[in-house]
């Protein structure tokens, strides 16, 4: 057994100084069959440690109902087998460009801004979650023969709040549940962030992408003693739908890393390997300056992050530049990168042959329909990822007036008396053509991802401000939700012959594979929706770009025939041969 600790200037392993050369790799963004390969890639880059967040909402989709929390334990076992230490960042909030910053929708729907405070209802949920989660961490600590050397308390709390009693309560909870390894916090290198997010007696670390000396000088003003560590060295960045693809020059990233290490500090690359936001778990940001009240900026499905190990697990030019820097601190020759996982043997076209309109899909797999005076939110309908159909009657007779979905989050396809009438967005909530009464209006509202950072985190989804006709509220709103995970099985959805008019809906087809392996799925002509291959949800596609293909992990495919489902929300593409195309990575 080993003992890991925090000294006056260094981390200590059995009393000897050690430097942590770590890389972020999120087990929930990588297919489990690829964990071993990606961890070996970290070792080949020169790292001795892996860091992962833990998304609460993935593992507790409903209060008290836990799903595969054991995945974290399996990942930590894989890290140990790979010869890596591990840093666990369990939150309860994680940011991570992940849906709602990892907080469950049912939690923020119930408590709003009381989350991430000492509010007793919130802490009660946290206790239940941590008591289950820490079963996977405590037995795998380094002093028990496992890889876990450090656990983080909250995450960048100084960017959000100042409830010191809350932070101290989390420390007490972690210790009471058996965490004995050092605890840490991480915040931006600014005075207000460090004063709001750090805890006396707990190691403070900082997050930045450059200017290491200035960042560590700020940290030293708050913590004259203790190891220096950059918990998040941002060596790349993430993309938003409708935006530009973001990259960072490899030599620039290597120079910034060298500066960190020249300061005598430890480091965690964020990200070493980003992976993929499968199954619609990508979060969103808001622009608009310090208050983050500007337009929604939903994150793309790829979490490649311009990381040194790309989305497919391949080394990039950045990998080799950073490896050169790490090699100077490794103390021994670095292992060579492992062979790449199998790639698709040959391109393959899929033809879609069956279809069901959205209302039929909703009838088969949706939740119960509700009737209320005002539109219920997604949270009230227990929809985390997916869409909600709102239906309302415009009474009549009356003249044509503007129809407004006030407080729309995030996007609605509108039908009036069965005919498509337009698409509304958060910044454009009024139908172009006025609506006369008597009329039946349906609004199919889609969530594009909950905000994961800033003071607007936890805001509800749906039509949050009511439906207006002229200046009059329309009441008696019927609503029915369709959770995305309800479509992991479509056996009871009645499918029919394909339409010829570009209608949205659920499409099914097959693709024959020769040489199963990692692939890219291209969707020429399709607008916006989700794709499943053999029941595995690859994530959202959207013609808005900048992402134009989805990663298909090789273990998802099989030799011969594979089933493909598309859930298209707006306007379908071609359905014959080549409706979607698999290509090698």
GIZITA-V42852 format. One record per residue. N is the residue number from 1. OMEGA is omega as a letter, one per 20 degrees, with the letter a starting at -180 (* if undefined). Layout:
# GIZITA-V42852
N|OMEGA ; N|OMEGA
This chain:
# GIZITA-V42852
1|r ; 2|r ; 3|r ; 4|a ; 5|a ; 6|r ; 7|a ; 8|a ; 9|a ; 10|r ; 11|a ; 12|r ; 13|a ; 14|r ; 15|a ; 16|r ; 17|r ; 18|r ; 19|r ; 20|r ; 21|a ; 22|r ; 23|r ; 24|r ; 25|a ; 26|a ; 27|a ; 28|r ; 29|a ; 30|r ; 31|a ; 32|r ; 33|a ; 34|a ; 35|a ; 36|r ; 37|a ; 38|r ; 39|r ; 40|r ; 41|r ; 42|r ; 43|a ; 44|r ; 45|r ; 46|a ; 47|r ; 48|a ; 49|r ; 50|r ; 51|r ; 52|r ; 53|r ; 54|a ; 55|a ; 56|a ; 57|r ; 58|a ; 59|r ; 60|a ; 61|r ; 62|a ; 63|r ; 64|r ; 65|a ; 66|a ; 67|r ; 68|r ; 69|a ; 70|r ; 71|r ; 72|r ; 73|r ; 74|r ; 75|r ; 76|r ; 77|r ; 78|r ; 79|r ; 80|r ; 81|r ; 82|a ; 83|a ; 84|r ; 85|a ; 86|r ; 87|a ; 88|a ; 89|a ; 90|a ; 91|k ; 92|r ; 93|a ; 94|a ; 95|r ; 96|a ; 97|a ; 98|r ; 99|r ; 100|a ; 101|r ; 102|r ; 103|a ; 104|r ; 105|a ; 106|a ; 107|a ; 108|r ; 109|a ; 110|a ; 111|r ; 112|a ; 113|r ; 114|r ; 115|a ; 116|r ; 117|r ; 118|r ; 119|a ; 120|r ; 121|r ; 122|a ; 123|r ; 124|r ; 125|r ; 126|a ; 127|r ; 128|a ; 129|a ; 130|r ; 131|r ; 132|a ; 133|a ; 134|r ; 135|a ; 136|a ; 137|a ; 138|a ; 139|a ; 140|r ; 141|a ; 142|r ; 143|r ; 144|r ; 145|a ; 146|a ; 147|a ; 148|a ; 149|a ; 150|r ; 151|a ; 152|r ; 153|a ; 154|a ; 155|r ; 156|a ; 157|r ; 158|r ; 159|a ; 160|a ; 161|a ; 162|a ; 163|a ; 164|r ; 165|r ; 166|a ; 167|r ; 168|r ; 169|r ; 170|r ; 171|a ; 172|r ; 173|r ; 174|a ; 175|a ; 176|a ; 177|r ; 178|r ; 179|a ; 180|r ; 181|r ; 182|r ; 183|r ; 184|r ; 185|r ; 186|a ; 187|r ; 188|a ; 189|r ; 190|a ; 191|a ; 192|r ; 193|r ; 194|r ; 195|r ; 196|a ; 197|a ; 198|a ; 199|r ; 200|r ; 201|r ; 202|a ; 203|r ; 204|r ; 205|a ; 206|a ; 207|r ; 208|r ; 209|a ; 210|r ; 211|a ; 212|a ; 213|r ; 214|r ; 215|r ; 216|r ; 217|r ; 218|r ; 219|a ; 220|r ; 221|a ; 222|a ; 223|a ; 224|a ; 225|r ; 226|r ; 227|r ; 228|r ; 229|r ; 230|a ; 231|r ; 232|r ; 233|a ; 234|a ; 235|r ; 236|r ; 237|a ; 238|a ; 239|r ; 240|r ; 241|a ; 242|r ; 243|r ; 244|r ; 245|a ; 246|r ; 247|r ; 248|a ; 249|a ; 250|a ; 251|r ; 252|r ; 253|r ; 254|r ; 255|r ; 256|r ; 257|a ; 258|r ; 259|r ; 260|a ; 261|r ; 262|r ; 263|a ; 264|a ; 265|r ; 266|a ; 267|r ; 268|r ; 269|r ; 270|i ; 271|r ; 272|r ; 273|a ; 274|a ; 275|a ; 276|r ; 277|r ; 278|r ; 279|r ; 280|a ; 281|r ; 282|r ; 283|a ; 284|r ; 285|r ; 286|r ; 287|r ; 288|r ; 289|a ; 290|a ; 291|r ; 292|r ; 293|a ; 294|a ; 295|r ; 296|r ; 297|a ; 298|a ; 299|a ; 300|a ; 301|r ; 302|r ; 303|r ; 304|r ; 305|a ; 306|a ; 307|r ; 308|r ; 309|a ; 310|a ; 311|a ; 312|a ; 313|a ; 314|r ; 315|r ; 316|r ; 317|r ; 318|r ; 319|a ; 320|r ; 321|r ; 322|r ; 323|r ; 324|r ; 325|a ; 326|a ; 327|a ; 328|a ; 329|a ; 330|a ; 331|r ; 332|r ; 333|a ; 334|r ; 335|r ; 336|r ; 337|r ; 338|r ; 339|r ; 340|r ; 341|a ; 342|r ; 343|r ; 344|a ; 345|a ; 346|r ; 347|a ; 348|r ; 349|r ; 350|r ; 351|r ; 352|a ; 353|a ; 354|a ; 355|r ; 356|r ; 357|a ; 358|a ; 359|r ; 360|r ; 361|r ; 362|r ; 363|a ; 364|a ; 365|a ; 366|r ; 367|r ; 368|r ; 369|r ; 370|r ; 371|a ; 372|r ; 373|a ; 374|a ; 375|r ; 376|r ; 377|r ; 378|a ; 379|r ; 380|r ; 381|r ; 382|r ; 383|r ; 384|r ; 385|a ; 386|a ; 387|r ; 388|r ; 389|r ; 390|r ; 391|a ; 392|r ; 393|r ; 394|a ; 395|a ; 396|j ; 397|r ; 398|a ; 399|r ; 400|r ; 401|r ; 402|r ; 403|a ; 404|r ; 405|a ; 406|a ; 407|a ; 408|r ; 409|j ; 410|a ; 411|a ; 412|r ; 413|a ; 414|r ; 415|r ; 416|a ; 417|r ; 418|a ; 419|r ; 420|a ; 421|r ; 422|r ; 423|r ; 424|r ; 425|a ; 426|a ; 427|a ; 428|a ; 429|a ; 430|r ; 431|a ; 432|a ; 433|r ; 434|a ; 435|r ; 436|r ; 437|j ; 438|a ; 439|r ; 440|a ; 441|r ; 442|r ; 443|r ; 444|a ; 445|a ; 446|r ; 447|r ; 448|r ; 449|r ; 450|a ; 451|a ; 452|a ; 453|r ; 454|a ; 455|r ; 456|r ; 457|r ; 458|r ; 459|a ; 460|r ; 461|r ; 462|r ; 463|a ; 464|a ; 465|r ; 466|r ; 467|a ; 468|r ; 469|a ; 470|r ; 471|a ; 472|r ; 473|r ; 474|a ; 475|a ; 476|a ; 477|r ; 478|a ; 479|r ; 480|a ; 481|r ; 482|r ; 483|a ; 484|a ; 485|r ; 486|a ; 487|r ; 488|r ; 489|a ; 490|a ; 491|a ; 492|r ; 493|a ; 494|a ; 495|a ; 496|r ; 497|a ; 498|r ; 499|r ; 500|a ; 501|r ; 502|a ; 503|r ; 504|r ; 505|r ; 506|a ; 507|r ; 508|r ; 509|a ; 510|r ; 511|a ; 512|a ; 513|r ; 514|a ; 515|a ; 516|r ; 517|a ; 518|a ; 519|r ; 520|r ; 521|r ; 522|a ; 523|a ; 524|r ; 525|r ; 526|a ; 527|a ; 528|r ; 529|a ; 530|a ; 531|r ; 532|r ; 533|a ; 534|r ; 535|a ; 536|a ; 537|a ; 538|a ; 539|a ; 540|r ; 541|a ; 542|a ; 543|r ; 544|a ; 545|j ; 546|r ; 547|a ; 548|r ; 549|a ; 550|r ; 551|r ; 552|r ; 553|a ; 554|a ; 555|r ; 556|a ; 557|r ; 558|r ; 559|a ; 560|a ; 561|r ; 562|a ; 563|a ; 564|r ; 565|r ; 566|r ; 567|a ; 568|a ; 569|a ; 570|a ; 571|a ; 572|r ; 573|r ; 574|a ; 575|r ; 576|r ; 577|a ; 578|r ; 579|r ; 580|a ; 581|r ; 582|r ; 583|r ; 584|a ; 585|*
